[in-house]
Amino acid sequence: MVLEGIHSHDPQARDIAIQYYHAAETTIYDYIARRHPQSAQCVTDFMSTVMSGLSAKAREGHSIEQLCATAALAGEAIKTLLKE
């Protein structure tokens, strides 16, 4: 819903959605930065992109199984990145 709100024609709804979106990105960044500061921005950017993609695919009708498989693959990619 947040991503939908970002594209709203209602300025108030759009501003609120943008605040939530940035708060989510900040939360992800802060979590990663405490453990892997050198990778925090890259992982945050990746997760933001994955979340946007999952949202788009959900709107297109992807099944919950497809969405979960994609999320699991993204999780594996992050684990690999953070091991290096």
C-alpha positions as CSV (number, residue, x, y, z in Angstrom):
1,M,0.0,0.0,0.0
2,V,2.9,2.3,0.7
3,L,4.2,2.0,-2.9
4,E,0.7,2.7,-4.2
5,G,0.4,5.7,-2.0
6,I,3.6,7.2,-3.3
7,H,1.9,7.5,-6.7
8,S,-1.3,9.0,-5.3
9,H,-2.7,12.1,-6.8
10,D,-3.7,13.2,-3.3
11,P,-0.7,15.3,-2.0
12,Q,-1.4,14.5,1.6
13,A,-1.7,10.7,1.0
14,R,1.5,10.8,-1.1
15,D,3.5,12.7,1.5
16,I,2.4,10.2,4.2
17,A,3.3,7.3,2.0
18,I,6.7,8.7,1.2
19,Q,7.4,9.2,4.9
20,Y,6.6,5.5,5.6
21,Y,8.7,4.4,2.6
22,H,11.7,6.4,3.8
23,A,11.2,5.1,7.4
24,A,11.3,1.5,6.0
25,E,14.5,2.2,4.1
26,T,16.1,3.8,7.2
27,T,15.1,0.8,9.4
28,I,16.7,-1.6,6.9
29,Y,19.8,0.6,6.6
30,D,20.2,0.9,10.3
31,Y,19.8,-2.8,10.9
32,I,22.4,-3.7,8.3
33,A,24.8,-0.9,9.3
34,R,25.1,-2.2,12.9
35,R,26.4,-5.5,11.6
36,H,27.9,-4.8,8.1
37,P,28.4,-1.0,7.8
38,Q,30.3,-1.4,4.5
39,S,27.4,-3.1,2.9
40,A,24.5,-1.2,4.4
41,Q,23.7,1.1,1.5
42,C,24.0,-1.6,-1.2
43,V,21.8,-4.0,0.7
44,T,19.3,-1.3,1.5
45,D,19.1,-0.3,-2.2
46,F,18.7,-4.0,-3.2
47,M,16.0,-4.6,-0.6
48,S,14.1,-1.5,-1.7
49,T,14.3,-2.7,-5.3
50,V,13.1,-6.2,-4.3
51,M,10.2,-4.8,-2.3
52,S,9.1,-2.6,-5.2
53,G,9.4,-5.6,-7.6
54,L,7.4,-7.9,-5.3
55,S,4.7,-5.2,-5.0
56,A,4.5,-4.9,-8.7
57,K,4.3,-8.6,-9.3
58,A,1.6,-8.9,-6.6
59,R,-0.4,-6.3,-8.5
60,E,0.1,-8.3,-11.7
61,G,-1.3,-11.4,-10.0
62,H,1.7,-13.5,-9.0
63,S,0.7,-16.2,-6.5
64,I,1.8,-16.1,-2.9
65,E,4.1,-19.1,-3.7
66,Q,5.8,-17.1,-6.5
67,L,6.3,-14.1,-4.3
68,C,7.7,-16.2,-1.5
69,A,10.1,-17.9,-3.8
70,T,11.3,-14.6,-5.0
71,A,11.7,-13.3,-1.5
72,A,13.6,-16.4,-0.5
73,L,16.0,-16.0,-3.5
74,A,16.6,-12.4,-2.5
75,G,17.4,-13.6,1.1
76,E,19.9,-16.0,-0.3
77,A,21.5,-13.2,-2.3
78,I,21.8,-11.0,0.8
79,K,23.3,-13.9,2.8
80,T,25.9,-14.4,0.1
81,L,26.8,-10.7,-0.1
82,L,27.2,-10.4,3.6
83,K,29.5,-13.4,3.9
84,E,32.0,-11.8,1.6
